[in-house]
Amino acid sequence: MKHGKNYRESLKKYDSTKSYDLVKACEIVKEVKYAKFDETVEAHINLNLAKNQTVRDTLVFPNQFKGEKKVLVFCREDRIKEALDAGAAFAGADEYIEKVKGGWLDFDVAVATPDMMKDVGRLGMVLGRKGLMPNPKTGTVTNDIVAAIGELKKGRTEYRADKQGTVHIAVGKVSMDAAKIAENIGALLSEIDRKKPSDAKVDYVQSVSVNSTMGPGVWVNYTVGE
């Protein structure tokens, strides 16, 4: 892949073959950023997983950096007021199922009560592609919609390993203090370690890197449990 002049100049500011402790890596990401907008900082954690293994869950970062999420709740009519009072942007059943079928996706996350999943499951082609399908594993299929909405509005974020076993996730903004970005990454790594499959190999976390949206990656010298 061919990179532009600004990217190449950024690479000259540090040793891209070395790995750095978490805070230093985040400081470098901030130092080498060159875009004029407030870039997102992304972490990439490569895991040594077997073909039948996956790692997926949610967490609330200790330092928030995203705007408030618009939550859609799929629920029966008798629970619409409860969902809206709890902070959902939208709540309902057939009306929103039809809207989503038609391509409407003006929300950031979807929650569903269990009795709605038979109908919501038919939206797999739309919601699944966008990573918006409610799932019990991430707490978005639940009867306790008040608690779910509260956690999501506080910034609860899903992480998952892709088919190559790598977790790609936004962890901050370059305008944030490096220590706060590092704290978010540390919280993520602790959660990933907690979700380690019981039969995972010893070298479970193979590599960790961090970068801004436009900038080059910085390797992190990370040991599980630090």
PyMOL commands that place a pseudoatom at each C-alpha (Angstrom):
pseudoatom trace, name=CA, resn=MET, resi=1, chain=A, elem=C, hetatm=0, pos=[0.000, 0.000, 0.000]
pseudoatom trace, name=CA, resn=LYS, resi=2, chain=A, elem=C, hetatm=0, pos=[1.361, 3.399, -1.005]
pseudoatom trace, name=CA, resn=HIS, resi=3, chain=A, elem=C, hetatm=0, pos=[1.242, 6.102, 1.678]
pseudoatom trace, name=CA, resn=GLY, resi=4, chain=A, elem=C, hetatm=0, pos=[1.339, 9.865, 1.278]
pseudoatom trace, name=CA, resn=LYS, resi=5, chain=A, elem=C, hetatm=0, pos=[4.084, 12.298, 2.239]
pseudoatom trace, name=CA, resn=ASN, resi=6, chain=A, elem=C, hetatm=0, pos=[2.601, 13.182, 5.652]
pseudoatom trace, name=CA, resn=TYR, resi=7, chain=A, elem=C, hetatm=0, pos=[2.403, 9.523, 6.618]
pseudoatom trace, name=CA, resn=ARG, resi=8, chain=A, elem=C, hetatm=0, pos=[6.009, 8.910, 5.544]
pseudoatom trace, name=CA, resn=GLU, resi=9, chain=A, elem=C, hetatm=0, pos=[7.175, 11.964, 7.497]
pseudoatom trace, name=CA, resn=SER, resi=10, chain=A, elem=C, hetatm=0, pos=[5.385, 10.676, 10.589]
pseudoatom trace, name=CA, resn=LEU, resi=11, chain=A, elem=C, hetatm=0, pos=[7.296, 7.395, 10.358]
pseudoatom trace, name=CA, resn=LYS, resi=12, chain=A, elem=C, hetatm=0, pos=[10.573, 9.310, 10.669]
pseudoatom trace, name=CA, resn=LYS, resi=13, chain=A, elem=C, hetatm=0, pos=[9.629, 10.587, 14.135]
pseudoatom trace, name=CA, resn=TYR, resi=14, chain=A, elem=C, hetatm=0, pos=[9.982, 7.238, 15.918]
pseudoatom trace, name=CA, resn=ASP, resi=15, chain=A, elem=C, hetatm=0, pos=[11.388, 3.730, 15.454]
pseudoatom trace, name=CA, resn=SER, resi=16, chain=A, elem=C, hetatm=0, pos=[8.511, 1.784, 13.932]
pseudoatom trace, name=CA, resn=THR, resi=17, chain=A, elem=C, hetatm=0, pos=[10.340, -1.533, 14.466]
pseudoatom trace, name=CA, resn=LYS, resi=18, chain=A, elem=C, hetatm=0, pos=[10.403, -1.104, 18.256]
pseudoatom trace, name=CA, resn=SER, resi=19, chain=A, elem=C, hetatm=0, pos=[7.633, -1.738, 20.766]
pseudoatom trace, name=CA, resn=TYR, resi=20, chain=A, elem=C, hetatm=0, pos=[6.882, 0.741, 23.548]
pseudoatom trace, name=CA, resn=ASP, resi=21, chain=A, elem=C, hetatm=0, pos=[5.130, 0.674, 26.902]
pseudoatom trace, name=CA, resn=LEU, resi=22, chain=A, elem=C, hetatm=0, pos=[1.453, 1.563, 26.711]
pseudoatom trace, name=CA, resn=VAL, resi=23, chain=A, elem=C, hetatm=0, pos=[1.636, 5.218, 27.739]
pseudoatom trace, name=CA, resn=LYS, resi=24, chain=A, elem=C, hetatm=0, pos=[4.682, 5.916, 25.560]
pseudoatom trace, name=CA, resn=ALA, resi=25, chain=A, elem=C, hetatm=0, pos=[2.990, 4.288, 22.561]
pseudoatom trace, name=CA, resn=CYS, resi=26, chain=A, elem=C, hetatm=0, pos=[-0.020, 6.580, 23.037]
pseudoatom trace, name=CA, resn=GLU, resi=27, chain=A, elem=C, hetatm=0, pos=[2.264, 9.610, 23.368]
pseudoatom trace, name=CA, resn=ILE, resi=28, chain=A, elem=C, hetatm=0, pos=[3.907, 8.702, 20.051]
pseudoatom trace, name=CA, resn=VAL, resi=29, chain=A, elem=C, hetatm=0, pos=[0.505, 8.340, 18.364]
pseudoatom trace, name=CA, resn=LYS, resi=30, chain=A, elem=C, hetatm=0, pos=[-0.325, 11.876, 19.504]
pseudoatom trace, name=CA, resn=GLU, resi=31, chain=A, elem=C, hetatm=0, pos=[3.071, 13.226, 18.402]
pseudoatom trace, name=CA, resn=VAL, resi=32, chain=A, elem=C, hetatm=0, pos=[2.962, 11.786, 14.884]
pseudoatom trace, name=CA, resn=LYS, resi=33, chain=A, elem=C, hetatm=0, pos=[-0.634, 12.655, 14.060]
pseudoatom trace, name=CA, resn=TYR, resi=34, chain=A, elem=C, hetatm=0, pos=[-0.950, 15.048, 11.150]
pseudoatom trace, name=CA, resn=ALA, resi=35, chain=A, elem=C, hetatm=0, pos=[-4.617, 15.315, 10.181]
pseudoatom trace, name=CA, resn=LYS, resi=36, chain=A, elem=C, hetatm=0, pos=[-6.356, 18.599, 10.962]
pseudoatom trace, name=CA, resn=PHE, resi=37, chain=A, elem=C, hetatm=0, pos=[-9.368, 16.910, 12.594]
pseudoatom trace, name=CA, resn=ASP, resi=38, chain=A, elem=C, hetatm=0, pos=[-9.520, 15.189, 15.990]
pseudoatom trace, name=CA, resn=GLU, resi=39, chain=A, elem=C, hetatm=0, pos=[-8.560, 11.698, 14.867]
pseudoatom trace, name=CA, resn=THR, resi=40, chain=A, elem=C, hetatm=0, pos=[-9.826, 8.563, 16.551]
pseudoatom trace, name=CA, resn=VAL, resi=41, chain=A, elem=C, hetatm=0, pos=[-7.220, 6.385, 18.248]
pseudoatom trace, name=CA, resn=GLU, resi=42, chain=A, elem=C, hetatm=0, pos=[-7.581, 2.706, 17.410]
pseudoatom trace, name=CA, resn=ALA, resi=43, chain=A, elem=C, hetatm=0, pos=[-6.162, -0.407, 19.076]
pseudoatom trace, name=CA, resn=HIS, resi=44, chain=A, elem=C, hetatm=0, pos=[-5.514, -3.688, 17.286]
pseudoatom trace, name=CA, resn=ILE, resi=45, chain=A, elem=C, hetatm=0, pos=[-5.059, -6.817, 19.409]
pseudoatom trace, name=CA, resn=ASN, resi=46, chain=A, elem=C, hetatm=0, pos=[-4.044, -9.964, 17.559]
pseudoatom trace, name=CA, resn=LEU, resi=47, chain=A, elem=C, hetatm=0, pos=[-5.099, -13.119, 19.427]
pseudoatom trace, name=CA, resn=ASN, resi=48, chain=A, elem=C, hetatm=0, pos=[-3.934, -16.691, 18.967]
pseudoatom trace, name=CA, resn=LEU, resi=49, chain=A, elem=C, hetatm=0, pos=[-7.300, -18.418, 18.606]
pseudoatom trace, name=CA, resn=ALA, resi=50, chain=A, elem=C, hetatm=0, pos=[-8.229, -21.807, 17.221]
pseudoatom trace, name=CA, resn=LYS, resi=51, chain=A, elem=C, hetatm=0, pos=[-10.669, -21.937, 14.318]
pseudoatom trace, name=CA, resn=ASN, resi=52, chain=A, elem=C, hetatm=0, pos=[-13.603, -22.735, 16.603]
pseudoatom trace, name=CA, resn=GLN, resi=53, chain=A, elem=C, hetatm=0, pos=[-12.734, -20.055, 19.177]
pseudoatom trace, name=CA, resn=THR, resi=54, chain=A, elem=C, hetatm=0, pos=[-13.897, -16.468, 19.385]
pseudoatom trace, name=CA, resn=VAL, resi=55, chain=A, elem=C, hetatm=0, pos=[-13.713, -13.625, 21.864]
pseudoatom trace, name=CA, resn=ARG, resi=56, chain=A, elem=C, hetatm=0, pos=[-16.644, -11.244, 22.134]
pseudoatom trace, name=CA, resn=ASP, resi=57, chain=A, elem=C, hetatm=0, pos=[-18.116, -9.094, 24.894]
pseudoatom trace, name=CA, resn=THR, resi=58, chain=A, elem=C, hetatm=0, pos=[-18.723, -5.493, 25.896]
pseudoatom trace, name=CA, resn=LEU, resi=59, chain=A, elem=C, hetatm=0, pos=[-17.050, -3.027, 28.238]
pseudoatom trace, name=CA, resn=VAL, resi=60, chain=A, elem=C, hetatm=0, pos=[-17.419, 0.535, 29.479]
pseudoatom trace, name=CA, resn=PHE, resi=61, chain=A, elem=C, hetatm=0, pos=[-14.165, 2.434, 28.988]
pseudoatom trace, name=CA, resn=PRO, resi=62, chain=A, elem=C, hetatm=0, pos=[-12.987, 4.362, 32.070]
pseudoatom trace, name=CA, resn=ASN, resi=63, chain=A, elem=C, hetatm=0, pos=[-12.517, 7.490, 29.926]
pseudoatom trace, name=CA, resn=GLN, resi=64, chain=A, elem=C, hetatm=0, pos=[-15.327, 8.280, 27.518]
pseudoatom trace, name=CA, resn=PHE, resi=65, chain=A, elem=C, hetatm=0, pos=[-14.708, 9.876, 24.133]
pseudoatom trace, name=CA, resn=LYS, resi=66, chain=A, elem=C, hetatm=0, pos=[-17.830, 9.295, 22.055]
pseudoatom trace, name=CA, resn=GLY, resi=67, chain=A, elem=C, hetatm=0, pos=[-21.027, 11.283, 21.885]
pseudoatom trace, name=CA, resn=GLU, resi=68, chain=A, elem=C, hetatm=0, pos=[-24.159, 9.874, 23.464]
pseudoatom trace, name=CA, resn=LYS, resi=69, chain=A, elem=C, hetatm=0, pos=[-25.511, 6.872, 21.590]
pseudoatom trace, name=CA, resn=LYS, resi=70, chain=A, elem=C, hetatm=0, pos=[-28.956, 6.765, 20.014]
pseudoatom trace, name=CA, resn=VAL, resi=71, chain=A, elem=C, hetatm=0, pos=[-30.589, 3.573, 21.274]
pseudoatom trace, name=CA, resn=LEU, resi=72, chain=A, elem=C, hetatm=0, pos=[-33.421, 1.754, 19.489]
pseudoatom trace, name=CA, resn=VAL, resi=73, chain=A, elem=C, hetatm=0, pos=[-35.418, -0.683, 21.638]
pseudoatom trace, name=CA, resn=PHE, resi=74, chain=A, elem=C, hetatm=0, pos=[-37.518, -3.386, 20.004]
pseudoatom trace, name=CA, resn=CYS, resi=75, chain=A, elem=C, hetatm=0, pos=[-40.293, -4.041, 22.511]
pseudoatom trace, name=CA, resn=ARG, resi=76, chain=A, elem=C, hetatm=0, pos=[-44.052, -4.545, 22.847]
pseudoatom trace, name=CA, resn=GLU, resi=77, chain=A, elem=C, hetatm=0, pos=[-46.381, -1.576, 23.203]
pseudoatom trace, name=CA, resn=ASP, resi=78, chain=A, elem=C, hetatm=0, pos=[-46.713, -1.938, 26.977]
pseudoatom trace, name=CA, resn=ARG, resi=79, chain=A, elem=C, hetatm=0, pos=[-42.953, -1.293, 27.419]
pseudoatom trace, name=CA, resn=ILE, resi=80, chain=A, elem=C, hetatm=0, pos=[-42.472, 1.615, 25.016]
pseudoatom trace, name=CA, resn=LYS, resi=81, chain=A, elem=C, hetatm=0, pos=[-42.920, 4.305, 27.707]
pseudoatom trace, name=CA, resn=GLU, resi=82, chain=A, elem=C, hetatm=0, pos=[-40.486, 2.475, 30.000]
pseudoatom trace, name=CA, resn=ALA, resi=83, chain=A, elem=C, hetatm=0, pos=[-37.845, 2.407, 27.250]
pseudoatom trace, name=CA, resn=LEU, resi=84, chain=A, elem=C, hetatm=0, pos=[-38.292, 6.054, 26.274]
pseudoatom trace, name=CA, resn=ASP, resi=85, chain=A, elem=C, hetatm=0, pos=[-38.263, 7.199, 29.914]
pseudoatom trace, name=CA, resn=ALA, resi=86, chain=A, elem=C, hetatm=0, pos=[-34.967, 5.311, 30.378]
pseudoatom trace, name=CA, resn=GLY, resi=87, chain=A, elem=C, hetatm=0, pos=[-33.389, 7.292, 27.551]
pseudoatom trace, name=CA, resn=ALA, resi=88, chain=A, elem=C, hetatm=0, pos=[-34.036, 5.291, 24.387]
pseudoatom trace, name=CA, resn=ALA, resi=89, chain=A, elem=C, hetatm=0, pos=[-34.247, 7.442, 21.271]
pseudoatom trace, name=CA, resn=PHE, resi=90, chain=A, elem=C, hetatm=0, pos=[-36.763, 5.075, 19.665]
pseudoatom trace, name=CA, resn=ALA, resi=91, chain=A, elem=C, hetatm=0, pos=[-38.902, 2.208, 20.939]
pseudoatom trace, name=CA, resn=GLY, resi=92, chain=A, elem=C, hetatm=0, pos=[-41.540, -0.008, 19.415]
pseudoatom trace, name=CA, resn=ALA, resi=93, chain=A, elem=C, hetatm=0, pos=[-42.220, -3.201, 17.500]
pseudoatom trace, name=CA, resn=ASP, resi=94, chain=A, elem=C, hetatm=0, pos=[-43.682, -3.563, 14.005]
pseudoatom trace, name=CA, resn=GLU, resi=95, chain=A, elem=C, hetatm=0, pos=[-43.216, 0.105, 13.072]
pseudoatom trace, name=CA, resn=TYR, resi=96, chain=A, elem=C, hetatm=0, pos=[-39.435, -0.035, 13.599]
pseudoatom trace, name=CA, resn=ILE, resi=97, chain=A, elem=C, hetatm=0, pos=[-39.050, -3.517, 12.173]
pseudoatom trace, name=CA, resn=GLU, resi=98, chain=A, elem=C, hetatm=0, pos=[-40.596, -2.268, 8.939]
pseudoatom trace, name=CA, resn=LYS, resi=99, chain=A, elem=C, hetatm=0, pos=[-38.472, 0.881, 8.957]
pseudoatom trace, name=CA, resn=VAL, resi=100, chain=A, elem=C, hetatm=0, pos=[-35.266, -1.141, 9.350]
pseudoatom trace, name=CA, resn=LYS, resi=101, chain=A, elem=C, hetatm=0, pos=[-36.397, -3.510, 6.587]
pseudoatom trace, name=CA, resn=GLY, resi=102, chain=A, elem=C, hetatm=0, pos=[-36.658, -0.428, 4.390]
pseudoatom trace, name=CA, resn=GLY, resi=103, chain=A, elem=C, hetatm=0, pos=[-33.070, 0.556, 5.167]
pseudoatom trace, name=CA, resn=TRP, resi=104, chain=A, elem=C, hetatm=0, pos=[-33.572, 2.989, 8.055]
pseudoatom trace, name=CA, resn=LEU, resi=105, chain=A, elem=C, hetatm=0, pos=[-30.564, 2.868, 10.392]
pseudoatom trace, name=CA, resn=ASP, resi=106, chain=A, elem=C, hetatm=0, pos=[-30.641, 6.193, 12.229]
pseudoatom trace, name=CA, resn=PHE, resi=107, chain=A, elem=C, hetatm=0, pos=[-29.474, 4.693, 15.543]
pseudoatom trace, name=CA, resn=ASP, resi=108, chain=A, elem=C, hetatm=0, pos=[-26.189, 3.537, 17.061]
pseudoatom trace, name=CA, resn=VAL, resi=109, chain=A, elem=C, hetatm=0, pos=[-27.240, 0.413, 18.930]
pseudoatom trace, name=CA, resn=ALA, resi=110, chain=A, elem=C, hetatm=0, pos=[-30.310, -1.829, 19.127]
pseudoatom trace, name=CA, resn=VAL, resi=111, chain=A, elem=C, hetatm=0, pos=[-31.759, -3.541, 22.193]
pseudoatom trace, name=CA, resn=ALA, resi=112, chain=A, elem=C, hetatm=0, pos=[-34.541, -6.122, 22.120]
pseudoatom trace, name=CA, resn=THR, resi=113, chain=A, elem=C, hetatm=0, pos=[-36.648, -7.858, 24.707]
pseudoatom trace, name=CA, resn=PRO, resi=114, chain=A, elem=C, hetatm=0, pos=[-36.477, -11.677, 24.339]
pseudoatom trace, name=CA, resn=ASP, resi=115, chain=A, elem=C, hetatm=0, pos=[-40.095, -11.909, 23.147]
pseudoatom trace, name=CA, resn=MET, resi=116, chain=A, elem=C, hetatm=0, pos=[-39.205, -9.707, 20.164]
pseudoatom trace, name=CA, resn=MET, resi=117, chain=A, elem=C, hetatm=0, pos=[-36.274, -11.734, 18.863]
pseudoatom trace, name=CA, resn=LYS, resi=118, chain=A, elem=C, hetatm=0, pos=[-38.347, -14.010, 16.642]
pseudoatom trace, name=CA, resn=ASP, resi=119, chain=A, elem=C, hetatm=0, pos=[-39.331, -10.941, 14.621]
pseudoatom trace, name=CA, resn=VAL, resi=120, chain=A, elem=C, hetatm=0, pos=[-36.078, -9.006, 15.023]
pseudoatom trace, name=CA, resn=GLY, resi=121, chain=A, elem=C, hetatm=0, pos=[-34.115, -12.074, 13.880]
pseudoatom trace, name=CA, resn=ARG, resi=122, chain=A, elem=C, hetatm=0, pos=[-35.614, -11.610, 10.424]
pseudoatom trace, name=CA, resn=LEU, resi=123, chain=A, elem=C, hetatm=0, pos=[-33.636, -8.373, 10.142]
pseudoatom trace, name=CA, resn=GLY, resi=124, chain=A, elem=C, hetatm=0, pos=[-30.342, -10.272, 10.143]
pseudoatom trace, name=CA, resn=MET, resi=125, chain=A, elem=C, hetatm=0, pos=[-29.425, -9.257, 6.596]
pseudoatom trace, name=CA, resn=VAL, resi=126, chain=A, elem=C, hetatm=0, pos=[-29.697, -5.585, 7.548]
pseudoatom trace, name=CA, resn=LEU, resi=127, chain=A, elem=C, hetatm=0, pos=[-28.633, -5.463, 11.200]
pseudoatom trace, name=CA, resn=GLY, resi=128, chain=A, elem=C, hetatm=0, pos=[-26.071, -8.248, 11.016]
pseudoatom trace, name=CA, resn=ARG, resi=129, chain=A, elem=C, hetatm=0, pos=[-24.102, -6.558, 8.237]
pseudoatom trace, name=CA, resn=LYS, resi=130, chain=A, elem=C, hetatm=0, pos=[-23.821, -3.405, 10.338]
pseudoatom trace, name=CA, resn=GLY, resi=131, chain=A, elem=C, hetatm=0, pos=[-23.028, -5.200, 13.601]
pseudoatom trace, name=CA, resn=LEU, resi=132, chain=A, elem=C, hetatm=0, pos=[-26.311, -3.940, 15.078]
pseudoatom trace, name=CA, resn=MET, resi=133, chain=A, elem=C, hetatm=0, pos=[-28.126, -7.211, 15.749]
pseudoatom trace, name=CA, resn=PRO, resi=134, chain=A, elem=C, hetatm=0, pos=[-29.150, -7.515, 19.422]
pseudoatom trace, name=CA, resn=ASN, resi=135, chain=A, elem=C, hetatm=0, pos=[-27.309, -10.361, 21.129]
pseudoatom trace, name=CA, resn=PRO, resi=136, chain=A, elem=C, hetatm=0, pos=[-27.661, -11.893, 24.624]
pseudoatom trace, name=CA, resn=LYS, resi=137, chain=A, elem=C, hetatm=0, pos=[-23.850, -12.149, 24.890]
pseudoatom trace, name=CA, resn=THR, resi=138, chain=A, elem=C, hetatm=0, pos=[-23.511, -8.381, 24.712]
pseudoatom trace, name=CA, resn=GLY, resi=139, chain=A, elem=C, hetatm=0, pos=[-26.464, -7.637, 26.990]
pseudoatom trace, name=CA, resn=THR, resi=140, chain=A, elem=C, hetatm=0, pos=[-28.621, -6.236, 24.203]
pseudoatom trace, name=CA, resn=VAL, resi=141, chain=A, elem=C, hetatm=0, pos=[-31.269, -8.968, 24.397]
pseudoatom trace, name=CA, resn=THR, resi=142, chain=A, elem=C, hetatm=0, pos=[-32.735, -8.519, 27.842]
pseudoatom trace, name=CA, resn=ASN, resi=143, chain=A, elem=C, hetatm=0, pos=[-35.909, -7.930, 29.840]
pseudoatom trace, name=CA, resn=ASP, resi=144, chain=A, elem=C, hetatm=0, pos=[-34.054, -5.349, 31.923]
pseudoatom trace, name=CA, resn=ILE, resi=145, chain=A, elem=C, hetatm=0, pos=[-34.146, -2.673, 29.260]
pseudoatom trace, name=CA, resn=VAL, resi=146, chain=A, elem=C, hetatm=0, pos=[-33.662, 0.166, 31.768]
pseudoatom trace, name=CA, resn=ALA, resi=147, chain=A, elem=C, hetatm=0, pos=[-30.287, -1.221, 32.897]
pseudoatom trace, name=CA, resn=ALA, resi=148, chain=A, elem=C, hetatm=0, pos=[-29.235, -1.999, 29.309]
pseudoatom trace, name=CA, resn=ILE, resi=149, chain=A, elem=C, hetatm=0, pos=[-30.040, 1.516, 28.097]
pseudoatom trace, name=CA, resn=GLY, resi=150, chain=A, elem=C, hetatm=0, pos=[-28.227, 3.032, 31.075]
pseudoatom trace, name=CA, resn=GLU, resi=151, chain=A, elem=C, hetatm=0, pos=[-25.050, 1.060, 30.352]
pseudoatom trace, name=CA, resn=LEU, resi=152, chain=A, elem=C, hetatm=0, pos=[-25.160, 1.831, 26.636]
pseudoatom trace, name=CA, resn=LYS, resi=153, chain=A, elem=C, hetatm=0, pos=[-25.629, 5.544, 27.225]
pseudoatom trace, name=CA, resn=LYS, resi=154, chain=A, elem=C, hetatm=0, pos=[-22.636, 5.480, 29.580]
pseudoatom trace, name=CA, resn=GLY, resi=155, chain=A, elem=C, hetatm=0, pos=[-20.612, 4.222, 26.643]
pseudoatom trace, name=CA, resn=ARG, resi=156, chain=A, elem=C, hetatm=0, pos=[-20.824, 0.428, 26.788]
pseudoatom trace, name=CA, resn=THR, resi=157, chain=A, elem=C, hetatm=0, pos=[-18.988, -0.762, 23.673]
pseudoatom trace, name=CA, resn=GLU, resi=158, chain=A, elem=C, hetatm=0, pos=[-18.806, -4.145, 22.004]
pseudoatom trace, name=CA, resn=TYR, resi=159, chain=A, elem=C, hetatm=0, pos=[-15.506, -5.734, 21.040]
pseudoatom trace, name=CA, resn=ARG, resi=160, chain=A, elem=C, hetatm=0, pos=[-15.054, -8.905, 19.028]
pseudoatom trace, name=CA, resn=ALA, resi=161, chain=A, elem=C, hetatm=0, pos=[-12.298, -10.794, 17.287]
pseudoatom trace, name=CA, resn=ASP, resi=162, chain=A, elem=C, hetatm=0, pos=[-12.620, -10.987, 13.508]
pseudoatom trace, name=CA, resn=LYS, resi=163, chain=A, elem=C, hetatm=0, pos=[-12.044, -14.135, 11.436]
pseudoatom trace, name=CA, resn=GLN, resi=164, chain=A, elem=C, hetatm=0, pos=[-8.291, -13.567, 11.659]
pseudoatom trace, name=CA, resn=GLY, resi=165, chain=A, elem=C, hetatm=0, pos=[-8.470, -13.391, 15.459]
pseudoatom trace, name=CA, resn=THR, resi=166, chain=A, elem=C, hetatm=0, pos=[-7.869, -9.642, 15.686]
pseudoatom trace, name=CA, resn=VAL, resi=167, chain=A, elem=C, hetatm=0, pos=[-9.849, -7.148, 17.755]
pseudoatom trace, name=CA, resn=HIS, resi=168, chain=A, elem=C, hetatm=0, pos=[-10.033, -3.726, 16.092]
pseudoatom trace, name=CA, resn=ILE, resi=169, chain=A, elem=C, hetatm=0, pos=[-11.618, -1.037, 18.256]
pseudoatom trace, name=CA, resn=ALA, resi=170, chain=A, elem=C, hetatm=0, pos=[-11.649, 2.719, 18.853]
pseudoatom trace, name=CA, resn=VAL, resi=171, chain=A, elem=C, hetatm=0, pos=[-10.137, 3.556, 22.246]
pseudoatom trace, name=CA, resn=GLY, resi=172, chain=A, elem=C, hetatm=0, pos=[-9.960, 7.360, 22.316]
pseudoatom trace, name=CA, resn=LYS, resi=173, chain=A, elem=C, hetatm=0, pos=[-9.271, 10.612, 20.496]
pseudoatom trace, name=CA, resn=VAL, resi=174, chain=A, elem=C, hetatm=0, pos=[-5.861, 12.181, 19.827]
pseudoatom trace, name=CA, resn=SER, resi=175, chain=A, elem=C, hetatm=0, pos=[-7.000, 15.241, 21.784]
pseudoatom trace, name=CA, resn=MET, resi=176, chain=A, elem=C, hetatm=0, pos=[-7.153, 13.097, 24.945]
pseudoatom trace, name=CA, resn=ASP, resi=177, chain=A, elem=C, hetatm=0, pos=[-4.319, 12.809, 27.442]
pseudoatom trace, name=CA, resn=ALA, resi=178, chain=A, elem=C, hetatm=0, pos=[-2.052, 9.884, 26.526]
pseudoatom trace, name=CA, resn=ALA, resi=179, chain=A, elem=C, hetatm=0, pos=[-2.457, 8.370, 30.001]
pseudoatom trace, name=CA, resn=LYS, resi=180, chain=A, elem=C, hetatm=0, pos=[-6.242, 8.291, 29.588]
pseudoatom trace, name=CA, resn=ILE, resi=181, chain=A, elem=C, hetatm=0, pos=[-5.993, 6.596, 26.200]
pseudoatom trace, name=CA, resn=ALA, resi=182, chain=A, elem=C, hetatm=0, pos=[-3.568, 4.095, 27.728]
pseudoatom trace, name=CA, resn=GLU, resi=183, chain=A, elem=C, hetatm=0, pos=[-5.987, 3.477, 30.598]
pseudoatom trace, name=CA, resn=ASN, resi=184, chain=A, elem=C, hetatm=0, pos=[-8.734, 2.650, 28.099]
pseudoatom trace, name=CA, resn=ILE, resi=185, chain=A, elem=C, hetatm=0, pos=[-6.469, 0.206, 26.260]
pseudoatom trace, name=CA, resn=GLY, resi=186, chain=A, elem=C, hetatm=0, pos=[-5.429, -1.362, 29.560]
pseudoatom trace, name=CA, resn=ALA, resi=187, chain=A, elem=C, hetatm=0, pos=[-9.086, -1.879, 30.499]
pseudoatom trace, name=CA, resn=LEU, resi=188, chain=A, elem=C, hetatm=0, pos=[-9.726, -3.471, 27.093]
pseudoatom trace, name=CA, resn=LEU, resi=189, chain=A, elem=C, hetatm=0, pos=[-6.751, -5.824, 27.429]
pseudoatom trace, name=CA, resn=SER, resi=190, chain=A, elem=C, hetatm=0, pos=[-7.885, -6.853, 30.908]
pseudoatom trace, name=CA, resn=GLU, resi=191, chain=A, elem=C, hetatm=0, pos=[-11.329, -7.681, 29.548]
pseudoatom trace, name=CA, resn=ILE, resi=192, chain=A, elem=C, hetatm=0, pos=[-9.882, -9.637, 26.636]
pseudoatom trace, name=CA, resn=ASP, resi=193, chain=A, elem=C, hetatm=0, pos=[-7.675, -11.556, 29.053]
pseudoatom trace, name=CA, resn=ARG, resi=194, chain=A, elem=C, hetatm=0, pos=[-10.726, -12.275, 31.230]
pseudoatom trace, name=CA, resn=LYS, resi=195, chain=A, elem=C, hetatm=0, pos=[-12.520, -13.743, 28.178]
pseudoatom trace, name=CA, resn=LYS, resi=196, chain=A, elem=C, hetatm=0, pos=[-9.579, -15.978, 27.290]
pseudoatom trace, name=CA, resn=PRO, resi=197, chain=A, elem=C, hetatm=0, pos=[-10.904, -19.410, 26.201]
pseudoatom trace, name=CA, resn=SER, resi=198, chain=A, elem=C, hetatm=0, pos=[-10.044, -22.099, 28.772]
pseudoatom trace, name=CA, resn=ASP, resi=199, chain=A, elem=C, hetatm=0, pos=[-8.132, -24.088, 26.161]
pseudoatom trace, name=CA, resn=ALA, resi=200, chain=A, elem=C, hetatm=0, pos=[-6.396, -21.110, 24.530]
pseudoatom trace, name=CA, resn=LYS, resi=201, chain=A, elem=C, hetatm=0, pos=[-2.693, -21.360, 23.781]
pseudoatom trace, name=CA, resn=VAL, resi=202, chain=A, elem=C, hetatm=0, pos=[-0.062, -19.847, 26.062]
pseudoatom trace, name=CA, resn=ASP, resi=203, chain=A, elem=C, hetatm=0, pos=[0.735, -17.011, 23.624]
pseudoatom trace, name=CA, resn=TYR, resi=204, chain=A, elem=C, hetatm=0, pos=[-2.896, -15.843, 23.659]
pseudoatom trace, name=CA, resn=VAL, resi=205, chain=A, elem=C, hetatm=0, pos=[-2.144, -12.151, 22.987]
pseudoatom trace, name=CA, resn=GLN, resi=206, chain=A, elem=C, hetatm=0, pos=[0.281, -12.186, 20.077]
pseudoatom trace, name=CA, resn=SER, resi=207, chain=A, elem=C, hetatm=0, pos=[0.592, -8.475, 19.377]
pseudoatom trace, name=CA, resn=VAL, resi=208, chain=A, elem=C, hetatm=0, pos=[-0.865, -5.095, 20.292]
pseudoatom trace, name=CA, resn=SER, resi=209, chain=A, elem=C, hetatm=0, pos=[-0.603, -1.950, 18.208]
pseudoatom trace, name=CA, resn=VAL, resi=210, chain=A, elem=C, hetatm=0, pos=[-2.163, 1.497, 18.332]
pseudoatom trace, name=CA, resn=ASN, resi=211, chain=A, elem=C, hetatm=0, pos=[-2.607, 4.252, 15.753]
pseudoatom trace, name=CA, resn=SER, resi=212, chain=A, elem=C, hetatm=0, pos=[-4.666, 7.305, 14.904]
pseudoatom trace, name=CA, resn=THR, resi=213, chain=A, elem=C, hetatm=0, pos=[-7.148, 7.255, 12.015]
pseudoatom trace, name=CA, resn=MET, resi=214, chain=A, elem=C, hetatm=0, pos=[-4.622, 8.542, 9.473]
pseudoatom trace, name=CA, resn=GLY, resi=215, chain=A, elem=C, hetatm=0, pos=[-1.344, 7.847, 11.248]
pseudoatom trace, name=CA, resn=PRO, resi=216, chain=A, elem=C, hetatm=0, pos=[1.079, 4.914, 11.308]
pseudoatom trace, name=CA, resn=GLY, resi=217, chain=A, elem=C, hetatm=0, pos=[0.876, 2.106, 13.836]
pseudoatom trace, name=CA, resn=VAL, resi=218, chain=A, elem=C, hetatm=0, pos=[2.959, 1.896, 17.002]
pseudoatom trace, name=CA, resn=TRP, resi=219, chain=A, elem=C, hetatm=0, pos=[3.761, -1.483, 18.555]
pseudoatom trace, name=CA, resn=VAL, resi=220, chain=A, elem=C, hetatm=0, pos=[2.952, -1.916, 22.234]
pseudoatom trace, name=CA, resn=ASN, resi=221, chain=A, elem=C, hetatm=0, pos=[5.168, -3.952, 24.542]
pseudoatom trace, name=CA, resn=TYR, resi=222, chain=A, elem=C, hetatm=0, pos=[2.428, -5.675, 26.501]
pseudoatom trace, name=CA, resn=THR, resi=223, chain=A, elem=C, hetatm=0, pos=[2.437, -8.658, 28.815]
pseudoatom trace, name=CA, resn=VAL, resi=224, chain=A, elem=C, hetatm=0, pos=[-0.853, -10.281, 29.840]
pseudoatom trace, name=CA, resn=GLY, resi=225, chain=A, elem=C, hetatm=0, pos=[-1.586, -9.490, 33.449]
pseudoatom trace, name=CA, resn=GLU, resi=226, chain=A, elem=C, hetatm=0, pos=[0.557, -6.344, 33.707]
for i in range(1, 226): cmd.bond("trace and resi %d" % i, "trace and resi %d" % (i + 1))
show_as sticks, trace
zoom trace
